[in-house]
Amino acid sequence: MNDLSAIEPAAFLDLWREKIFLGQEFLTWLWIVSEINGNLLNIKPQGAIELWFESRLQLESGEGGNKKSVTCLAPGAEWAEAHTALREGKKLTRAKLRVRTEEKEWSLALSADALTPQSVRFPKTFDESEEEGGPVGQFLERAALLSELTAIVESLFKGFLELRLSPAWAGTELPRLNKWLTSQK
Amino acid sequence: MGLIKGSLALTRYRVTQEPPEDLSDEYISGRLLKNSFVDIEHSPEEKSLGWVEFFNHLDAGFNPAVYRFGGLTAFTLRLDTRKLPAKTIARYYAVREAEYIGKLGRKPNSLAKKELKETVKAELLRRALLNTELMETVWLHRENEVWLAAAGETRRSIFEELWGRTFGLSLQMLVPATLGLELIAAELKKAFLDSSASPIWLG
């Protein structure tokens, strides 16, 4: 089958917990990069997409009893608070964001622990009140749109991992992110 | 709610065990039927867990036309439960015990107590309203992927139990660790597994 078949259930739980930081670093990176790039990102194989963090940024630092968290509800003054939280060493653990391709726009929440789209609002490609195509047609369209969205999230995560696991992460990417964060003071 | 209409909560799984090559109608129908939902509306059961049709949660006939949609197979997990507050059981038991004493002139022994409690519970369960939980499930055959339109540990456990009992195929939940291992090239896997958290802010 694939690599995952070799992971025993108990080992899976350990691995899941051990690598949640990658979800946190990914969300943090994605937010900063979307801000730096004016919400425009180029990903493979989809090409150009628009992506912006819309609301409910949750940032955390520490673990267990030492955990500190802050939630910033909307852009503006609260985003400045989120920048401060990043400069205090916090990382993003959950956020609501929007993704737009040439023709479609999704709203979703992403959590660092799973990176599976939640609270998904689908593009308006059909009129739900008129039940165009009937429930089966709507379901198949939603399934196609969900596949498209998960593929976009996967492409973003893959791009992040390739950078994160390369010398360029420490060499150029972290300094770039820090330069931007410093400029937001 | 979720995959048909409304806002969606989602859990993704990879099917990590080889399913039968053709995933025939006979295979899928047979397993779904064997684990289909059994109605407990008129019986004193506390819980019933099983599959119902994707678009009709009252039916569990599983003709292929109701679960096959091109390369997808879709069905819905249905869990009906009844809960009785302990205080309610105690109140009705006290009434029954008084009746018993009035009739036989003595307190019930431990065996009689147990029987009385079971009778009271069965009577109350029959009258208690059912709570129904539905979780849409989609199996993407080509991708060896399963979508569960639900999130949270409790719901995942219920689904995983029924899935395992039905198909006996192992699932691996897709989370940063497992998704990452699938997405990256073979030469990066060691670095991935060895990686540890690093600060973003270096100030």
Contacts between the chains, C-beta under 8 A, distances in Angstrom:
chain1	res1	chain2	res2	distance
A	1	B	15	7.7
A	1	B	16	5.3
A	1	B	17	6.5
A	1	B	18	5.8
A	1	B	144	7.0
A	2	B	14	6.9
A	2	B	16	6.8
A	2	B	144	7.6
A	2	B	182	6.8
A	3	B	181	5.4
A	3	B	182	6.8
A	3	B	189	7.9
A	4	B	14	5.3
A	4	B	16	5.0
A	4	B	172	4.3
A	4	B	178	5.4
A	4	B	181	6.7
A	4	B	182	6.8
A	5	B	16	3.8
A	5	B	17	6.6
A	5	B	170	6.9
A	5	B	172	7.5
A	7	B	172	6.4
A	7	B	178	7.2
A	12	B	172	6.6
A	12	B	173	7.5
A	12	B	177	7.8
A	12	B	178	7.3
A	15	B	177	4.4
A	15	B	178	7.5
A	16	B	173	7.7
A	16	B	175	5.1
A	16	B	176	7.8
A	16	B	177	5.2
A	16	B	178	7.6
A	18	B	177	7.0
A	19	B	175	7.8
A	19	B	176	5.2
A	19	B	177	3.8
A	19	B	180	6.8
A	19	B	195	7.7
A	20	B	175	7.9
A	20	B	176	6.3
A	20	B	177	8.0
A	21	B	196	7.5
A	21	B	197	3.8
A	22	B	176	4.7
A	22	B	177	7.5
A	22	B	180	6.2
A	22	B	195	7.0
A	23	B	175	7.6
A	23	B	176	4.0
A	24	B	197	7.8
A	25	B	197	7.2
A	25	B	198	7.4
A	25	B	200	6.6
A	26	B	176	7.2
A	28	B	200	5.2
A	29	B	200	7.3
A	32	B	200	7.7
A	86	B	200	6.6
A	86	B	201	5.6
A	87	B	201	5.2
A	87	B	203	6.1
A	88	B	201	7.6
A	89	B	199	6.0
A	89	B	201	5.8
A	91	B	200	6.3
A	112	B	176	7.3
A	113	B	175	6.7
A	113	B	176	7.5
A	114	B	11	7.5
A	114	B	151	7.7
A	114	B	173	7.9
A	114	B	174	7.8
A	114	B	175	5.2
A	114	B	176	7.6
A	115	B	175	6.9
A	115	B	176	5.5
A	115	B	179	6.3
A	116	B	10	5.3
A	116	B	11	6.3
A	116	B	12	5.2
A	116	B	151	7.7
A	116	B	174	6.7
A	116	B	175	7.8
A	117	B	8	7.5
A	117	B	10	5.9
A	118	B	8	7.6
A	118	B	9	5.4
A	118	B	10	6.4
A	118	B	151	6.3
A	119	B	7	5.2
A	119	B	8	7.3
A	119	B	9	6.9
A	120	B	7	6.6
A	120	B	8	4.1
A	120	B	10	7.0
A	121	B	7	6.2
A	122	B	8	7.8
A	128	B	5	6.3
A	135	B	4	6.0
A	135	B	55	5.8
A	136	B	55	7.3
A	136	B	69	6.7
A	138	B	4	6.6
A	138	B	5	7.1
A	139	B	3	6.2
A	139	B	4	5.3
A	139	B	54	7.7
A	139	B	69	7.1
A	139	B	74	7.2
A	140	B	69	6.1
A	140	B	70	7.3
A	140	B	72	7.8
A	142	B	3	5.9
A	142	B	4	7.2
A	142	B	8	8.0
A	143	B	3	6.9
A	143	B	69	7.9
A	143	B	72	6.2
A	143	B	138	6.5
A	146	B	3	7.6
A	146	B	8	7.3
A	146	B	10	7.5
A	146	B	147	7.3
A	147	B	140	7.8
A	150	B	12	7.0
A	154	B	179	6.9
A	154	B	183	6.1
A	157	B	176	7.5
A	157	B	179	6.5
A	157	B	180	7.1
A	157	B	183	6.4
A	158	B	183	4.2
A	158	B	184	6.9
A	161	B	180	5.6
A	161	B	183	6.4
A	161	B	184	5.3
A	161	B	188	7.3
A	161	B	192	7.0
A	162	B	184	6.9
A	162	B	188	7.2
A	164	B	195	7.3
A	165	B	184	7.1
A	165	B	188	5.0
A	165	B	191	4.5
A	165	B	192	6.1
A	165	B	195	6.6
A	170	B	198	7.9
A	174	B	200	7.0
A	174	B	202	6.2
A	175	B	202	7.8
A	177	B	200	6.1
A	178	B	200	7.9
A	178	B	201	6.6
A	178	B	202	5.2
A	178	B	203	6.8
A	181	B	201	6.3
A	181	B	203	7.7
A	182	B	203	7.2
